[in-house]
Amino acid sequence: MVSDIIIGSIGLVFILIAFFWDEFYEVNNTYLYNVLNLVGAGLLMQYSLALKSMPFIILQAIWGLVALVKMLDLAFWKKKKE
């Protein structure tokens, strides 16, 4: 259980870093921002699975999916548009 709390706490820190970074510097179109969100969501997903909290599981799945789609957009689709 302690390892789940540590994993969840690290995920929380990643997402909060991304949130504050975007709020003050508007960096949501960078890979690092989206990596922080994707990894943070994945770690929080592990924690929410341990808690068996379905609303939190759904939230983290959507959060991670959006970050992944944005990363793919930055990597592949934006290059094709230009």
N, C-alpha and C positions, 0 to 999 in steps of 0.2 A: 504494500500500500504506500509506503514511503517513496518508493521509486516512481509510482504513478504521480504523486504530488510533485516530485522534482521535475518529471517530464512535463506535466501540466504547467508548472511555474516557468520553465524555460520557454515553452510555447507562448505563454502569456507575455513574457518579456519580448520575444520576437515580434509579436503582433503589435504590442504597444510601441516598440521602437519604430516600426513601419508607420504606425498611425501618427505619432508625434512628428516624425521626419516629414511625412506628407503635409501635415497641417502647417508646419513652419517653412518648408522649402518646396512644396508642390512637386514631388518627385515620383508620382505614381506611374510615370511612363519609363521607369528604369527596371532593369533586371533585378538588381539588389532588393528594391522595394517589394517586388513580386515574389522573390525567393524567400524573403523574410515572412511574408504572408503565407506562402505555401508551406514552408517548414513549420511555422507557428501553428497553422491550422492542423497539420498532420500530428504534431505533438499534443495539441489540445484534443484532437480526435481520440488519441490513445487514452488520454485521461477521461474523456467523456464515455468511452466504451467501458472503462473500469467502473465508472459510476452507474452505467446503464441508464444514462440520461438521454432519452430519444430526442427531445428538442435541441439539446446541445450537440448531439451527433449530427443532426440535420444541418444545424447552423455551421458547424465546422466543415462538413462535406461541401456545402455551397461555397463557403469562404475559400476553401482550397481549390475548388473547381474554377471559380472566377479568377483566382491568381494564376492557375495553370493556363487557362484560356488567354489571359493577358500576356503571359510569357510567350506563348506560341504566336500570338499576334505580333509581339515585338520581334520575335526571331524570324518568322517566316512570312506572314501575310503582309506586313508593312513593307517588306522589301519588294514583294511582287506588285504592290500598289504604286510604288515610285517609278 
